[in-house]
Amino acid sequence: MKVFLLMAQSEINSNENVWYLDSGASNHMCGHKHLFKEMRKIEDGNVSFGDASKVKVEGKGTIRYMQKDGLIGSIQDVYYVPNLKTNILSLGQLTKKGYLILMKERILHLKDKLGHLIARVEMEKNRMYKLNLINVRERCLQ
């Protein structure tokens, strides 16, 4: 028996690869359902934004991405918010899971629980920290 693994990656400049690191967001959020490796449905979830608007959360799951070292990493407990135009990584949620975040001289360093550097992100002109991730979408071929 032969087993094949096919991995597809999106264009690097695609909006679905862009994640904004947000200190004001309480949860990771993504509007692209096809990026989720697995997701469980949420019936009565909402997210409130700074302008007092609310949007429906339809699921919560895991998104996988390709790390620079070639290994596959995962972002867990990501809310699926249909029609959300930008992906959001919650710095608060990362901190709660044990990650270390250091912002100094326009650079954000994200380190894992062991102190290994996960990402080094330079502040954009609009004072946002934008991280490009190569999304991994696996398909079972049988």
MOWOCOR-V537038 format. One record per pair of residues at least 24 apart in sequence whose C-alpha atoms are under 10 Angstrom apart, sorted by the first residue. I is the first residue (numbers start at 1). J is the second residue. D is the distance in whole Angstrom. If there is no record, write none. Layout:
BEGIN
i=I j=J d=D
i=I j=J d=D
END
This chain:
BEGIN
i=3 j=140 d=10
i=3 j=141 d=9
i=3 j=142 d=9
i=4 j=140 d=9
i=4 j=141 d=8
i=4 j=142 d=9
i=5 j=138 d=8
i=5 j=139 d=8
i=5 j=140 d=8
i=5 j=141 d=8
i=6 j=136 d=10
i=6 j=137 d=9
i=6 j=138 d=7
i=6 j=139 d=7
i=6 j=140 d=8
i=6 j=141 d=8
i=7 j=135 d=10
i=7 j=136 d=7
i=7 j=137 d=6
i=7 j=138 d=6
i=7 j=139 d=7
i=8 j=134 d=10
i=8 j=135 d=8
i=8 j=136 d=6
i=8 j=137 d=6
i=8 j=138 d=7
i=8 j=139 d=9
i=9 j=65 d=9
i=9 j=66 d=9
i=9 j=133 d=10
i=9 j=134 d=6
i=9 j=135 d=6
i=9 j=136 d=6
i=9 j=137 d=7
i=9 j=138 d=10
i=10 j=133 d=10
i=10 j=134 d=7
i=10 j=135 d=7
i=10 j=136 d=8
i=10 j=137 d=9
i=11 j=134 d=8
i=11 j=135 d=9
i=12 j=132 d=7
i=12 j=133 d=8
i=12 j=134 d=7
i=12 j=135 d=9
i=13 j=132 d=8
i=13 j=133 d=10
i=13 j=134 d=10
i=14 j=132 d=9
i=14 j=133 d=10
i=14 j=134 d=10
i=15 j=85 d=8
i=15 j=86 d=7
i=15 j=87 d=8
i=15 j=132 d=9
i=16 j=85 d=9
i=16 j=86 d=7
i=16 j=87 d=7
i=16 j=132 d=9
i=16 j=133 d=9
i=16 j=134 d=9
i=16 j=135 d=8
i=17 j=65 d=9
i=17 j=86 d=9
i=17 j=87 d=8
i=17 j=131 d=8
i=17 j=132 d=5
i=17 j=133 d=5
i=17 j=134 d=6
i=17 j=135 d=6
i=18 j=86 d=7
i=18 j=87 d=6
i=18 j=88 d=9
i=18 j=89 d=10
i=18 j=130 d=7
i=18 j=131 d=6
i=18 j=132 d=5
i=18 j=133 d=6
i=18 j=134 d=9
i=18 j=135 d=10
i=19 j=86 d=7
i=19 j=87 d=5
i=19 j=88 d=5
i=19 j=89 d=6
i=19 j=90 d=10
i=19 j=129 d=9
i=19 j=130 d=6
i=19 j=131 d=5
i=19 j=132 d=6
i=19 j=133 d=7
i=20 j=86 d=7
i=20 j=87 d=6
i=20 j=88 d=5
i=20 j=89 d=6
i=20 j=90 d=8
i=20 j=91 d=10
i=20 j=128 d=7
i=20 j=129 d=6
i=20 j=130 d=5
i=20 j=131 d=6
i=20 j=132 d=9
i=21 j=87 d=9
i=21 j=88 d=6
i=21 j=89 d=5
i=21 j=90 d=6
i=21 j=91 d=6
i=21 j=92 d=10
i=21 j=94 d=10
i=21 j=108 d=9
i=21 j=121 d=9
i=21 j=128 d=8
i=21 j=129 d=5
i=21 j=130 d=6
i=21 j=131 d=7
i=22 j=87 d=10
i=22 j=88 d=7
i=22 j=89 d=6
i=22 j=90 d=5
i=22 j=91 d=6
i=22 j=92 d=8
i=22 j=93 d=10
i=22 j=128 d=8
i=22 j=129 d=8
i=22 j=130 d=9
i=23 j=88 d=10
i=23 j=89 d=9
i=23 j=90 d=6
i=23 j=91 d=5
i=23 j=92 d=6
i=23 j=93 d=9
i=23 j=94 d=10
i=24 j=49 d=9
i=24 j=50 d=9
i=24 j=89 d=10
i=24 j=90 d=7
i=24 j=91 d=8
i=24 j=92 d=8
i=25 j=49 d=8
i=25 j=50 d=9
i=25 j=88 d=8
i=25 j=89 d=8
i=25 j=90 d=5
i=25 j=91 d=7
i=25 j=92 d=7
i=25 j=93 d=8
i=26 j=88 d=10
i=26 j=89 d=9
i=26 j=90 d=6
i=26 j=91 d=8
i=26 j=92 d=6
i=26 j=93 d=6
i=26 j=94 d=10
i=27 j=77 d=8
i=27 j=78 d=7
i=27 j=79 d=7
i=27 j=88 d=8
i=27 j=89 d=7
i=27 j=90 d=5
i=27 j=91 d=8
i=27 j=92 d=8
i=27 j=93 d=6
i=27 j=94 d=9
i=28 j=60 d=9
i=28 j=75 d=8
i=28 j=76 d=8
i=28 j=77 d=7
i=28 j=78 d=5
i=28 j=79 d=6
i=28 j=80 d=9
i=28 j=87 d=8
i=28 j=88 d=5
i=28 j=89 d=5
i=28 j=90 d=5
i=28 j=91 d=9
i=28 j=92 d=9
i=28 j=93 d=7
i=28 j=94 d=9
i=29 j=57 d=9
i=29 j=59 d=10
i=29 j=60 d=9
i=29 j=61 d=10
i=29 j=77 d=9
i=29 j=78 d=5
i=29 j=79 d=5
i=29 j=80 d=6
i=29 j=81 d=6
i=29 j=82 d=10
i=29 j=84 d=8
i=29 j=86 d=8
i=29 j=87 d=6
i=29 j=88 d=5
i=29 j=89 d=7
i=29 j=90 d=8
i=30 j=57 d=10
i=30 j=59 d=10
i=30 j=60 d=10
i=30 j=61 d=10
i=30 j=63 d=9
i=30 j=78 d=7
i=30 j=79 d=6
i=30 j=80 d=5
i=30 j=81 d=6
i=30 j=82 d=8
i=30 j=83 d=9
i=30 j=84 d=7
i=30 j=85 d=8
i=30 j=86 d=7
i=30 j=87 d=5
i=30 j=88 d=7
i=30 j=89 d=9
i=31 j=57 d=10
i=31 j=58 d=10
i=31 j=79 d=8
i=31 j=80 d=6
i=31 j=81 d=5
i=31 j=82 d=5
i=31 j=83 d=5
i=31 j=84 d=4
i=31 j=85 d=6
i=31 j=86 d=7
i=31 j=87 d=7
i=31 j=88 d=9
i=32 j=80 d=7
i=32 j=81 d=8
i=32 j=82 d=7
i=32 j=83 d=8
i=32 j=84 d=8
i=32 j=85 d=9
i=32 j=86 d=9
i=32 j=87 d=8
i=33 j=58 d=10
i=33 j=59 d=9
i=33 j=61 d=10
i=33 j=63 d=10
i=33 j=79 d=10
i=33 j=80 d=7
i=33 j=81 d=8
i=33 j=82 d=8
i=33 j=83 d=10
i=34 j=63 d=9
i=34 j=137 d=8
i=35 j=61 d=10
i=35 j=62 d=9
i=35 j=63 d=6
i=35 j=64 d=8
i=35 j=65 d=9
i=35 j=80 d=10
i=35 j=135 d=7
i=35 j=136 d=8
i=35 j=137 d=6
i=35 j=138 d=10
i=36 j=60 d=9
i=36 j=61 d=7
i=36 j=62 d=6
i=36 j=63 d=5
i=36 j=64 d=7
i=36 j=75 d=10
i=36 j=76 d=10
i=36 j=78 d=9
i=36 j=79 d=10
i=36 j=80 d=9
i=36 j=135 d=9
i=36 j=136 d=9
i=36 j=137 d=8
i=36 j=138 d=10
i=37 j=61 d=7
i=37 j=62 d=6
i=37 j=63 d=5
i=37 j=64 d=7
i=37 j=74 d=9
i=37 j=75 d=10
i=37 j=76 d=10
i=37 j=136 d=9
i=37 j=137 d=7
i=37 j=138 d=8
i=37 j=139 d=10
i=38 j=62 d=6
i=38 j=63 d=8
i=38 j=64 d=10
i=38 j=76 d=10
i=39 j=63 d=9
i=39 j=76 d=10
i=39 j=77 d=9
i=39 j=78 d=9
i=39 j=79 d=9
i=39 j=80 d=8
i=40 j=77 d=10
i=40 j=79 d=10
i=40 j=80 d=10
i=41 j=79 d=10
i=41 j=80 d=9
i=42 j=79 d=9
i=42 j=80 d=9
i=45 j=79 d=9
i=45 j=81 d=10
i=46 j=79 d=10
i=46 j=81 d=9
i=47 j=79 d=9
i=47 j=81 d=8
i=55 j=81 d=7
i=55 j=82 d=9
i=55 j=83 d=9
i=55 j=84 d=9
i=56 j=80 d=9
i=56 j=81 d=6
i=56 j=82 d=8
i=56 j=83 d=10
i=57 j=81 d=5
i=57 j=82 d=7
i=58 j=82 d=7
i=63 j=135 d=8
i=63 j=136 d=8
i=63 j=137 d=9
i=64 j=133 d=9
i=64 j=134 d=9
i=64 j=135 d=6
i=64 j=136 d=5
i=64 j=137 d=7
i=64 j=138 d=9
i=65 j=133 d=6
i=65 j=134 d=5
i=65 j=135 d=4
i=65 j=136 d=5
i=65 j=137 d=8
i=66 j=133 d=7
i=66 j=134 d=5
i=66 j=135 d=6
i=66 j=136 d=6
i=67 j=118 d=9
i=67 j=119 d=10
i=67 j=133 d=8
i=67 j=134 d=8
i=67 j=135 d=10
i=68 j=118 d=9
i=68 j=119 d=10
i=68 j=133 d=9
i=68 j=134 d=9
i=72 j=134 d=10
i=72 j=135 d=9
i=72 j=136 d=8
i=73 j=135 d=10
i=73 j=136 d=9
i=74 j=135 d=10
i=74 j=136 d=9
i=87 j=130 d=10
i=87 j=131 d=10
i=88 j=130 d=9
i=88 j=131 d=10
i=89 j=130 d=10
i=89 j=131 d=9
END
